[in-house]
Amino acid sequence: MKDIKDSKSENPRPIRKIVNKKPSPKPPKFNIMWLYGIVILAFLLIPALLNGGSGKPVTFQEFEANMLRTNDVQKIVAYKSGDLVMADVYIKQQSLAKPYFANNISKEKSFFNTNTSSGPQFTFTDASYESLKKSIADAQKDVPDDQKVSLQFEQGHESLLSNWLVQGVIMVILFAGVWIFIMRRMSGGSGGGPGGQIFNIGKSKATLFDKEAQVTVTFNDVAGLEEAKQEVMEIVDFLKNPKKYTNLGGKIPKGALLVGSPGTGKTLLAKAVAGEAQVPFFSLSGSDFVEMFVGVGASRVRDLFRQAKDKAPCIIFIDEIDAIGRARGKNNIVGGNDERENTLNQLLVEMDGFGTDSGIIILAATNRPDVLDSALLRPGRFDRQVSIDKPDLIGREQIFKVHLKPIKLSDGVDAKKLSAQTPGFAGAEIANVCNEAALIAARKNKESVDMTDFQDAIDRVIGGLEKKNKIISPEEKRIVAYHEAGHAIAGWFLEHADPLVKVSIVPRGVAALGYAQYLPKEQFLYTTEQLLDEMSVSMGGRVAEDIVFGKISTGALSDLERITKLAYAMTKIYGMNGNVGNVSFYDPQGEYQFNKPYSDTTAEMIDNEVRKLVDVVYQKTKDLLNLKREGLESIAQKLLEKEVLFQSDLEEILGKRPFDERTTYDKFVNGEAALNPDVDNNAIPDTLTNPELSRIDSEDPKL
């Protein structure tokens, strides 16, 4: 026992006092009603405090000896106060400076009312009004009548408390009305809403779609985006069946970035995700975070993710994320504070901060992925990028079928033919074509919409509104006719040129006096011969004017712009010039705005090679038009007669096109599948893959 005791005494165990730690209570949150209560209390108390209260109590003897007999009293006001009569004494202004009054009145100043000259300065009591009147009369027996002080009696003086109380209530009502008016004006309406009032400026402006406000758009309403739908359908499936993936060790992707050209359906696909997932969906724009106040954007990001965590599992959709996701450090003022960078920093922290099992997925859409910050695009934030390209032939057919459902169609309308005639159209443009066709048919008082209406709608979307009543002189019309005939000849007899569909000298749009419409191929790679032929077709109008009239006009502005861009692209980007060599100075990120990656000598060489290339194309086109001068005259005269020529008219004048290659339109309409080739679309910039540039050549009369 001793050994045990000694061992315990040698190594005593520290005694730990077990204390049940209670969580410290959270301080109460600020409530706007506190401010209302303080303001109401202040308006109730201020009128009473400003009244200054009653004067200093004195006896009648002090009043008679020190005030009345010395002729310092201005007036006496008596009023009933319970069983007694109170008399308030008001001292003359010139007498307040006397030592007696200065010593006795200065100590009675109110906290709010420091002006004691307004009185009353003193007060005393008496048993009744008659007794008070007699006492004052006896005290002034020897005083002349013109110097006697009169006694005034006020019957309602005892209700002064109720008077200032009523005044305070009226002031509170007026203040409350002004306050409500100002707050409603600041919130932008009677409803207010989160983020509208000044006290909610840091709140998120995200619109929540849940069971009460459900989205009706589903994947069935999205056509032509099969690959993109498969990517986002996996996200929806994870939200519905998370154990299917977590059991295998998979983790939910934190974000998906929808990238594509304007009008391709990024926002529509996000709406479909919201409709299919059946989970809360927060939708907002990138510009909703940007405000003129410092710190507001970051505060709204924090509030957005706080709400999302409360609603998890959920989806956050940020449209046009490039408004806040631009690369940091570019075009920033030295020493300045960029609010967008602070907002982006907070967004990066929030995306990388919440747990992977929280069930929050971020969808974002942009058509400018090249300007986004690299930290935003790294795995762990936006884990996958979903590319939404312009639809191909089959995709356009599916989109047409979706938009043709609500339209009353005639029997001859074929979605396959319409899709083949609209290469390069995005989903929004196809929707616009269908709507314009219905409006055109209604304008013509038709019972249904036929293919002619769709042809007119396509022409209007491509070239603009037709202006048949525009006054053009005969000389200008003749110039336009030969100009368009030059395009037609060049496009008809050049092997790699896009097939010509329609030539018109009817004015369209803002400044187009005529246009030639082509049907480009569905391709992504272009050879040097194809690009040179495209330049020759664009140069045909200018060359025709030179040959026929011996002078040129301003009508080839758009043609020259396209030729110049294409020539510089071949020389500076695609390495298609032997002297410049196999180099490319393509700058999609805008890194070479101030420092070009080549010397002045190379720049001069590029300019010289571009001029040589344009001169070669000009001479080639001139030789062709001189060789086909008879056909040029025939087409020009026919245009002056009919104003619009179709492909059948050109075959009648010029004969069959001397090339046996079938167009994509013929292949697709006749049932031969024309699928996109398996090539890298990123190899060609949008300036060439966009068929808008080769589908129409409009003539602009202005420089």
Number of C-alpha atoms within 10 A of each C-alpha: 6 7 8 9 9 11 11 11 10 9 8 9 8 6 6 6 6 6 6 6 6 6 6 6 6 6 6 6 6 8 8 9 9 10 10 14 11 11 14 18 12 13 19 20 13 13 17 17 13 14 15 21 15 16 20 16 15 12 12 17 12 11 18 17 11 14 21 22 15 11 16 19 22 17 16 19 17 23 20 18 12 8 9 13 19 22 27 22 26 21 23 17 13 9 17 17 11 10 9 12 17 12 12 12 17 13 9 17 15 15 9 13 13 13 12 16 14 14 19 20 24 23 21 19 20 18 11 14 19 10 12 18 15 10 14 18 16 9 15 16 10 10 14 8 9 6 11 20 18 13 16 13 15 10 9 10 14 13 10 12 11 10 14 17 17 13 13 21 14 14 15 19 12 11 15 15 11 11 13 12 13 12 17 15 14 14 18 12 12 12 9 15 13 17 16 20 18 11 11 15 18 23 21 24 22 22 15 18 18 17 10 7 11 15 18 11 17 17 19 9 14 19 22 25 24 13 12 17 20 12 15 20 17 13 22 22 14 19 21 15 11 17 12 12 13 13 9 8 8 11 13 19 21 25 24 22 25 25 20 19 16 17 19 22 24 26 19 16 24 27 21 23 25 28 21 19 20 17 21 22 31 24 20 21 20 19 16 17 25 19 14 8 10 15 16 20 30 23 18 25 24 20 17 19 20 13 15 22 15 10 17 18 17 23 29 24 27 23 22 19 23 22 18 25 25 20 17 19 11 7 7 11 9 7 6 7 11 13 20 22 19 19 23 25 18 17 22 16 13 16 20 14 10 14 10 15 14 15 20 26 25 19 24 25 26 24 18 15 20 14 17 19 17 13 16 21 18 11 12 15 23 21 15 18 18 18 16 23 19 22 22 22 28 20 18 27 22 20 24 23 16 17 18 18 9 9 13 12 16 12 10 10 16 16 19 20 17 22 26 25 19 24 24 23 23 23 24 13 18 23 18 16 27 21 16 19 24 23 15 18 19 14 9 10 9 12 11 14 22 19 18 14 23 21 15 18 24 22 18 17 16 21 21 16 16 17 14 11 8 11 9 12 8 10 9 13 20 17 21 29 31 29 30 28 30 33 28 30 25 28 24 24 19 21 17 18 24 21 24 22 19 20 27 23 29 21 25 23 16 12 14 23 24 26 27 25 23 24 22 25 19 20 14 18 14 12 9 12 12 16 18 23 22 22 26 27 27 29 27 30 29 26 28 29 24 15 16 16 11 9 11 16 18 12 25 25 17 19 21 16 12 18 24 16 13 21 25 17 20 19 25 23 19 18 16 18 19 9 11 16 12 13 13 16 15 14 12 10 11 10 10 13 9 7 8 12 15 10 10 10 8 12 15 11 15 19 15 11 20 23 15 13 20 20 12 14 22 19 14 17 28 22 13 19 23 15 11 16 16 11 20 26 16 15 24 22 16 17 23 17 11 11 16 17 19 13 15 13 15 23 12 9 13 19 12 13 15 11 11 8 10 10 15 23 23 13 13 18 16 11 9 11 12 16 13 12 11 7 10 9 14 9 11 15 14 11 13 17 19 16 20 17 16 22 23 23 25 26 25 19 16 12 9
